[in-house]
Amino acid sequence: MFDQATTALLRAVLDQVCRDISRDETGTRSHVAARILEAATKGDTSPDTLKRVGHAALHDAPTMWR
């Protein structure tokens, strides 16, 4: 469980990384969120690191065309 500040940071990073992704694309957003959460769980809570992780996850997110 994360403290309130870390939880707010994780949400902010997710929203920033997925700003061009529709909220209806729950699979993509979930994939990115899972990767960001995984990094934070391992202790990587730097905003820059989390953004890099999120962008990498967005790049390799599964799509229905793959």
C-alpha positions in Angstrom: 0.0 0.0 0.0 1.3 3.4 -0.9 0.9 6.6 1.0 -1.4 9.4 -0.3 1.4 11.4 -1.9 2.7 8.4 -3.8 -0.8 7.3 -4.9 -1.4 10.8 -6.2 1.9 10.7 -8.1 1.1 7.4 -9.7 -2.3 8.7 -10.9 -0.8 11.9 -12.2 1.9 10.0 -14.1 -0.7 7.6 -15.6 -2.9 10.5 -16.7 0.0 12.3 -18.2 1.3 9.2 -20.1 -2.2 8.3 -21.3 -3.4 11.8 -22.0 -3.9 10.9 -25.7 -5.5 7.5 -25.0 -9.3 7.4 -24.6 -10.6 6.4 -21.2 -12.5 3.7 -23.1 -9.3 1.9 -24.0 -9.2 0.2 -20.6 -6.8 -2.6 -21.8 -4.1 -0.1 -22.8 -4.6 2.0 -19.7 -4.5 -1.0 -17.5 -1.3 -2.3 -19.1 0.4 1.1 -18.5 -0.9 1.3 -15.0 0.3 -2.1 -14.1 3.8 -1.3 -15.4 3.9 2.0 -13.4 2.7 0.2 -10.3 5.2 -2.6 -10.7 8.0 0.0 -10.9 6.8 1.8 -7.9 6.5 -1.4 -5.9 10.2 -2.1 -6.6 11.0 1.4 -5.2 11.2 3.4 -8.4 9.1 6.4 -7.4 10.9 9.2 -9.3 8.4 11.0 -11.5 10.9 10.8 -14.4 11.5 7.1 -14.0 7.7 6.4 -13.7 7.1 8.4 -16.9 9.7 6.5 -18.8 8.3 3.2 -17.6 4.8 4.4 -18.6 5.8 5.5 -22.0 7.7 2.2 -22.6 4.6 0.3 -21.5 2.4 2.4 -23.8 4.7 1.6 -26.7 4.5 -2.2 -26.2 0.8 -2.2 -25.1 -1.2 -5.0 -26.7 -3.6 -3.9 -29.4 -6.4 -5.8 -31.1 -4.4 -5.6 -34.4 -1.3 -7.4 -33.1 
